[in-house]
Amino acid sequence: MSQVTIYMNESIEKKVKELAKSMNMSISKYITTLLEEKTNTEWSSEVQNLCGAWSDFPSLSTLRENESATDVPRESL
């Protein structure tokens, strides 16, 4: 396990300490948890278990065959 030094202003440090304490975690564990959440590239098991949960949801081919369906206008950049 590696160690990392981070710099933060006092107001952020205060918030991090309060949040970590409210979750009964050390500051290190709290920050590690945040980083794990932000860098996770896979869907959670809860989301994966939803696959196929709506049996009446139309397939992609059915949606594309529907000529009466209209796309909404896209916003310009």
N, CA, C and O atoms as CSV, one atom per row, in Angstrom:
chain,resi,resn,atom,element,x,y,z
A,1,MET,N,N,0.847,-1.166,0.000
A,1,MET,CA,C,0.000,0.000,0.000
A,1,MET,C,C,0.895,1.231,0.000
A,1,MET,O,O,1.865,1.305,0.754
A,2,SER,N,N,0.562,2.191,-0.847
A,2,SER,CA,C,1.387,3.388,-0.925
A,2,SER,C,C,0.775,4.516,-0.105
A,2,SER,O,O,-0.401,4.489,0.258
A,3,GLN,N,N,1.602,5.488,0.167
A,3,GLN,CA,C,1.154,6.672,0.887
A,3,GLN,C,C,1.228,7.858,-0.056
A,3,GLN,O,O,2.144,7.959,-0.873
A,4,VAL,N,N,0.256,8.756,0.063
A,4,VAL,CA,C,0.190,9.936,-0.779
A,4,VAL,C,C,-0.022,11.147,0.113
A,4,VAL,O,O,-0.803,11.106,1.064
A,5,THR,N,N,0.675,12.214,-0.203
A,5,THR,CA,C,0.476,13.460,0.522
A,5,THR,C,C,-0.405,14.360,-0.330
A,5,THR,O,O,-0.123,14.576,-1.509
A,6,ILE,N,N,-1.464,14.882,0.261
A,6,ILE,CA,C,-2.331,15.816,-0.464
A,6,ILE,C,C,-2.401,17.126,0.307
A,6,ILE,O,O,-2.257,17.162,1.529
A,7,TYR,N,N,-2.623,18.178,-0.428
A,7,TYR,CA,C,-2.746,19.494,0.179
A,7,TYR,C,C,-4.165,19.998,-0.060
A,7,TYR,O,O,-4.689,19.896,-1.169
A,8,MET,N,N,-4.782,20.542,0.982
A,8,MET,CA,C,-6.137,21.085,0.863
A,8,MET,C,C,-6.258,22.286,1.787
A,8,MET,O,O,-5.561,22.396,2.797
A,9,ASN,N,N,-7.160,23.180,1.412
A,9,ASN,CA,C,-7.334,24.349,2.275
A,9,ASN,C,C,-8.077,23.957,3.553
A,9,ASN,O,O,-8.626,22.860,3.655
A,10,GLU,N,N,-8.085,24.850,4.503
A,10,GLU,CA,C,-8.628,24.532,5.835
A,10,GLU,C,C,-10.112,24.198,5.803
A,10,GLU,O,O,-10.565,23.323,6.541
A,11,SER,N,N,-10.875,24.884,4.957
A,11,SER,CA,C,-12.317,24.613,4.932
A,11,SER,C,C,-12.609,23.211,4.396
A,11,SER,O,O,-13.494,22.524,4.908
A,12,ILE,N,N,-11.875,22.787,3.376
A,12,ILE,CA,C,-12.047,21.424,2.852
A,12,ILE,C,C,-11.599,20.407,3.890
A,12,ILE,O,O,-12.260,19.388,4.091
A,13,GLU,N,N,-10.490,20.679,4.545
A,13,GLU,CA,C,-9.996,19.766,5.578
A,13,GLU,C,C,-11.034,19.591,6.684
A,13,GLU,O,O,-11.263,18.478,7.159
A,14,LYS,N,N,-11.652,20.680,7.086
A,14,LYS,CA,C,-12.671,20.619,8.138
A,14,LYS,C,C,-13.858,19.765,7.693
A,14,LYS,O,O,-14.354,18.934,8.454
A,15,LYS,N,N,-14.307,19.977,6.456
A,15,LYS,CA,C,-15.439,19.204,5.935
A,15,LYS,C,C,-15.091,17.718,5.841
A,15,LYS,O,O,-15.903,16.863,6.193
A,16,VAL,N,N,-13.882,17.417,5.366
A,16,VAL,CA,C,-13.465,16.022,5.237
A,16,VAL,C,C,-13.413,15.347,6.606
A,16,VAL,O,O,-13.866,14.214,6.765
A,17,LYS,N,N,-12.866,16.042,7.578
A,17,LYS,CA,C,-12.801,15.479,8.931
A,17,LYS,C,C,-14.192,15.219,9.486
A,17,LYS,O,O,-14.435,14.172,10.085
A,18,GLU,N,N,-15.111,16.169,9.292
A,18,GLU,CA,C,-16.479,16.000,9.787
A,18,GLU,C,C,-17.182,14.838,9.102
A,18,GLU,O,O,-17.844,14.031,9.755
A,19,LEU,N,N,-17.036,14.758,7.787
A,19,LEU,CA,C,-17.687,13.672,7.051
A,19,LEU,C,C,-17.115,12.312,7.426
A,19,LEU,O,O,-17.860,11.350,7.610
A,20,ALA,N,N,-15.804,12.234,7.539
A,20,ALA,CA,C,-15.180,10.973,7.929
A,20,ALA,C,C,-15.651,10.551,9.314
A,20,ALA,O,O,-15.963,9.382,9.543
A,21,LYS,N,N,-15.699,11.504,10.230
A,21,LYS,CA,C,-16.145,11.201,11.595
A,21,LYS,C,C,-17.596,10.738,11.599
A,21,LYS,O,O,-17.948,9.798,12.310
A,22,SER,N,N,-18.446,11.402,10.799
A,22,SER,CA,C,-19.865,11.030,10.771
A,22,SER,C,C,-20.078,9.627,10.214
A,22,SER,O,O,-21.093,8.990,10.497
A,23,MET,N,N,-19.123,9.148,9.425
A,23,MET,CA,C,-19.220,7.807,8.853
A,23,MET,C,C,-18.376,6.796,9.622
A,23,MET,O,O,-18.191,5.662,9.180
A,24,ASN,N,N,-17.865,7.220,10.781
A,24,ASN,CA,C,-17.004,6.350,11.598
A,24,ASN,C,C,-15.822,5.789,10.808
A,24,ASN,O,O,-15.500,4.606,10.907
A,25,MET,N,N,-15.185,6.656,10.027
A,25,MET,CA,C,-14.036,6.263,9.224
A,25,MET,C,C,-12.862,7.171,9.543
A,25,MET,O,O,-13.029,8.306,9.990
A,26,SER,N,N,-11.683,6.646,9.305
A,26,SER,CA,C,-10.514,7.514,9.359
A,26,SER,C,C,-10.543,8.408,8.117
A,26,SER,O,O,-11.226,8.107,7.139
A,27,ILE,N,N,-9.804,9.491,8.170
A,27,ILE,CA,C,-9.751,10.386,7.010
A,27,ILE,C,C,-9.179,9.637,5.813
A,27,ILE,O,O,-9.662,9.796,4.692
A,28,SER,N,N,-8.168,8.836,6.042
A,28,SER,CA,C,-7.550,8.065,4.970
A,28,SER,C,C,-8.568,7.117,4.320
A,28,SER,O,O,-8.657,7.048,3.094
A,29,LYS,N,N,-9.323,6.400,5.128
A,29,LYS,CA,C,-10.328,5.465,4.609
A,29,LYS,C,C,-11.431,6.218,3.864
A,29,LYS,O,O,-11.893,5.762,2.818
A,30,TYR,N,N,-11.849,7.350,4.386
A,30,TYR,CA,C,-12.899,8.146,3.745
A,30,TYR,C,C,-12.437,8.610,2.359
A,30,TYR,O,O,-13.172,8.467,1.381
A,31,ILE,N,N,-11.235,9.157,2.274
A,31,ILE,CA,C,-10.724,9.637,0.987
A,31,ILE,C,C,-10.525,8.468,0.027
A,31,ILE,O,O,-10.805,8.595,-1.165
A,32,THR,N,N,-10.047,7.334,0.530
A,32,THR,CA,C,-9.881,6.152,-0.309
A,32,THR,C,C,-11.225,5.699,-0.871
A,32,THR,O,O,-11.318,5.332,-2.042
A,33,THR,N,N,-12.260,5.724,-0.041
A,33,THR,CA,C,-13.607,5.340,-0.489
A,33,THR,C,C,-14.094,6.264,-1.595
A,33,THR,O,O,-14.649,5.803,-2.592
A,34,LEU,N,N,-13.888,7.566,-1.427
A,34,LEU,CA,C,-14.275,8.528,-2.463
A,34,LEU,C,C,-13.546,8.257,-3.778
A,34,LEU,O,O,-14.147,8.280,-4.852
A,35,LEU,N,N,-12.254,8.004,-3.675
A,35,LEU,CA,C,-11.465,7.744,-4.877
A,35,LEU,C,C,-11.892,6.450,-5.550
A,35,LEU,O,O,-11.931,6.379,-6.778
A,36,GLU,N,N,-12.212,5.431,-4.770
A,36,GLU,CA,C,-12.693,4.170,-5.352
A,36,GLU,C,C,-13.993,4.395,-6.110
A,36,GLU,O,O,-14.171,3.860,-7.203
A,37,GLU,N,N,-14.898,5.179,-5.544
A,37,GLU,CA,C,-16.176,5.466,-6.202
A,37,GLU,C,C,-15.963,6.226,-7.499
A,37,GLU,O,O,-16.612,5.934,-8.504
A,38,LYS,N,N,-15.067,7.193,-7.486
A,38,LYS,CA,C,-14.844,8.039,-8.660
A,38,LYS,C,C,-14.063,7.347,-9.767
A,38,LYS,O,O,-14.186,7.724,-10.932
A,39,THR,N,N,-13.259,6.340,-9.424
A,39,THR,CA,C,-12.438,5.683,-10.435
A,39,THR,C,C,-12.980,4.326,-10.862
A,39,THR,O,O,-12.382,3.669,-11.714
A,40,ASN,N,N,-14.088,3.898,-10.293
A,40,ASN,CA,C,-14.692,2.621,-10.652
A,40,ASN,C,C,-15.227,2.708,-12.077
A,40,ASN,O,O,-15.948,3.647,-12.413
A,41,THR,N,N,-14.881,1.742,-12.907
A,41,THR,CA,C,-15.309,1.756,-14.308
A,41,THR,C,C,-16.353,0.683,-14.619
A,41,THR,O,O,-16.699,0.481,-15.783
A,42,GLU,N,N,-16.854,0.001,-13.601
A,42,GLU,CA,C,-17.849,-1.044,-13.820
A,42,GLU,C,C,-19.149,-0.678,-13.103
A,42,GLU,O,O,-19.139,0.025,-12.092
A,43,TRP,N,N,-20.253,-1.161,-13.637
A,43,TRP,CA,C,-21.537,-0.968,-12.985
A,43,TRP,C,C,-21.568,-1.776,-11.696
A,43,TRP,O,O,-20.976,-2.853,-11.618
A,44,SER,N,N,-22.250,-1.262,-10.698
A,44,SER,CA,C,-22.389,-2.003,-9.441
A,44,SER,C,C,-23.258,-3.233,-9.672
A,44,SER,O,O,-24.002,-3.300,-10.651
A,45,SER,N,N,-23.162,-4.201,-8.773
A,45,SER,CA,C,-23.954,-5.428,-8.911
A,45,SER,C,C,-25.448,-5.123,-8.858
A,45,SER,O,O,-26.246,-5.814,-9.491
A,46,GLU,N,N,-25.829,-4.089,-8.104
A,46,GLU,CA,C,-27.246,-3.714,-8.039
A,46,GLU,C,C,-27.759,-3.295,-9.413
A,46,GLU,O,O,-28.863,-3.671,-9.808
A,47,VAL,N,N,-26.960,-2.520,-10.137
A,47,VAL,CA,C,-27.359,-2.072,-11.474
A,47,VAL,C,C,-27.317,-3.245,-12.442
A,47,VAL,O,O,-28.222,-3.389,-13.264
A,48,GLN,N,N,-26.295,-4.084,-12.368
A,48,GLN,CA,C,-26.194,-5.238,-13.254
A,48,GLN,C,C,-27.373,-6.188,-13.079
A,48,GLN,O,O,-27.823,-6.805,-14.045
A,49,ASN,N,N,-27.871,-6.309,-11.861
A,49,ASN,CA,C,-29.006,-7.205,-11.601
A,49,ASN,C,C,-30.303,-6.693,-12.219
A,49,ASN,O,O,-31.264,-7.452,-12.339
A,50,LEU,N,N,-30.348,-5.431,-12.610
A,50,LEU,CA,C,-31.545,-4.877,-13.240
A,50,LEU,C,C,-31.681,-5.275,-14.707
A,50,LEU,O,O,-32.744,-5.104,-15.304
A,51,CYS,N,N,-30.618,-5.799,-15.279
A,51,CYS,CA,C,-30.652,-6.190,-16.683
A,51,CYS,C,C,-31.792,-7.185,-16.920
A,51,CYS,O,O,-31.838,-8.244,-16.294
A,52,GLY,N,N,-32.705,-6.840,-17.821
A,52,GLY,CA,C,-33.837,-7.698,-18.134
A,52,GLY,C,C,-34.990,-7.589,-17.154
A,52,GLY,O,O,-35.936,-8.373,-17.233
A,53,ALA,N,N,-34.936,-6.641,-16.237
A,53,ALA,CA,C,-35.977,-6.526,-15.212
A,53,ALA,C,C,-37.308,-6.061,-15.792
A,53,ALA,O,O,-38.357,-6.339,-15.210
A,54,TRP,N,N,-37.290,-5.363,-16.921
A,54,TRP,CA,C,-38.527,-4.876,-17.531
A,54,TRP,C,C,-38.829,-5.743,-18.747
A,54,TRP,O,O,-38.309,-5.501,-19.837
A,55,SER,N,N,-39.657,-6.735,-18.558
A,55,SER,CA,C,-39.941,-7.680,-19.639
A,55,SER,C,C,-40.737,-7.037,-20.774
A,55,SER,O,O,-40.685,-7.519,-21.906
A,56,ASP,N,N,-41.471,-5.962,-20.498
A,56,ASP,CA,C,-42.275,-5.323,-21.536
A,56,ASP,C,C,-41.546,-4.173,-22.234
A,56,ASP,O,O,-42.142,-3.483,-23.060
A,57,PHE,N,N,-40.280,-3.960,-21.921
A,57,PHE,CA,C,-39.523,-2.894,-22.549
A,57,PHE,C,C,-39.179,-3.318,-23.975
A,57,PHE,O,O,-38.659,-4.415,-24.180
A,58,PRO,N,N,-39.458,-2.470,-24.959
A,58,PRO,CA,C,-39.224,-2.884,-26.350
A,58,PRO,C,C,-37.735,-3.035,-26.659
A,58,PRO,O,O,-36.882,-2.372,-26.070
A,59,SER,N,N,-37.458,-3.928,-27.599
A,59,SER,CA,C,-36.069,-4.143,-28.008
A,59,SER,C,C,-35.602,-2.963,-28.853
A,59,SER,O,O,-36.414,-2.156,-29.308
A,60,LEU,N,N,-34.302,-2.868,-29.057
A,60,LEU,CA,C,-33.738,-1.794,-29.856
A,60,LEU,C,C,-34.259,-1.851,-31.288
A,60,LEU,O,O,-34.570,-0.816,-31.878
A,61,SER,N,N,-34.356,-3.041,-31.843
A,61,SER,CA,C,-34.852,-3.171,-33.225
A,61,SER,C,C,-36.307,-2.720,-33.326
A,61,SER,O,O,-36.692,-2.098,-34.316
A,62,THR,N,N,-37.118,-3.027,-32.310
A,62,THR,CA,C,-38.515,-2.583,-32.304
A,62,THR,C,C,-38.587,-1.067,-32.235
A,62,THR,O,O,-39.394,-0.448,-32.928
A,63,LEU,N,N,-37.762,-0.480,-31.415
A,63,LEU,CA,C,-37.745,0.983,-31.306
A,63,LEU,C,C,-37.336,1.629,-32.627
A,63,LEU,O,O,-37.899,2.653,-33.015
A,64,ARG,N,N,-36.367,1.044,-33.317
A,64,ARG,CA,C,-35.892,1.605,-34.581
A,64,ARG,C,C,-36.898,1.415,-35.710
A,64,ARG,O,O,-36.910,2.200,-36.658
A,65,GLU,N,N,-37.735,0.396,-35.626
A,65,GLU,CA,C,-38.745,0.138,-36.650
A,65,GLU,C,C,-39.931,1.090,-36.549
A,65,GLU,O,O,-40.661,1.273,-37.524
A,66,ASN,N,N,-40.126,1.688,-35.403
A,66,ASN,CA,C,-41.269,2.559,-35.173
A,66,ASN,C,C,-41.090,3.865,-35.945
A,66,ASN,O,O,-40.319,4.737,-35.543
A,67,GLU,N,N,-41.824,3.986,-37.076
A,67,GLU,CA,C,-41.681,5.167,-37.924
A,67,GLU,C,C,-42.309,6.412,-37.314
A,67,GLU,O,O,-41.945,7.528,-37.686
A,68,SER,N,N,-43.232,6.245,-36.396
A,68,SER,CA,C,-43.899,7.414,-35.805
A,68,SER,C,C,-43.065,8.052,-34.695
A,68,SER,O,O,-43.384,9.143,-34.220
A,69,ALA,N,N,-42.016,7.379,-34.292
A,69,ALA,CA,C,-41.174,7.933,-33.225
A,69,ALA,C,C,-40.332,9.073,-33.783
A,69,ALA,O,O,-39.738,8.958,-34.855
A,70,THR,N,N,-40.292,10.151,-33.055
A,70,THR,CA,C,-39.483,11.289,-33.491
A,70,THR,C,C,-38.451,11.602,-32.421
A,70,THR,O,O,-38.703,11.485,-31.221
A,71,ASP,N,N,-37.312,11.994,-32.887
A,71,ASP,CA,C,-36.229,12.351,-31.976
A,71,ASP,C,C,-36.427,13.792,-31.528
A,71,ASP,O,O,-36.980,14.609,-32.264
A,72,VAL,N,N,-35.985,14.089,-30.352
A,72,VAL,CA,C,-36.069,15.469,-29.853
A,72,VAL,C,C,-34.902,16.267,-30.431
A,72,VAL,O,O,-33.823,15.717,-30.657
A,73,PRO,N,N,-35.112,17.549,-30.669
A,73,PRO,CA,C,-34.008,18.365,-31.190
A,73,PRO,C,C,-32.863,18.427,-30.207
A,73,PRO,O,O,-33.080,18.531,-29.000
A,74,ARG,N,N,-31.669,18.365,-30.703
A,74,ARG,CA,C,-30.489,18.447,-29.844
A,74,ARG,C,C,-30.112,19.895,-29.613
A,74,ARG,O,O,-30.334,20.758,-30.463
A,75,GLU,N,N,-29.543,20.145,-28.454
A,75,GLU,CA,C,-29.067,21.479,-28.145
A,75,GLU,C,C,-27.760,21.720,-28.876
A,75,GLU,O,O,-26.936,20.816,-29.016
A,76,SER,N,N,-27.577,22.947,-29.338
A,76,SER,CA,C,-26.304,23.255,-29.991
A,76,SER,C,C,-25.228,23.480,-28.950
A,76,SER,O,O,-25.511,23.859,-27.814
A,77,LEU,N,N,-24.000,23.242,-29.349
A,77,LEU,CA,C,-22.890,23.407,-28.410
A,77,LEU,C,C,-22.431,24.829,-28.318
A,77,LEU,O,O,-21.502,25.131,-27.569
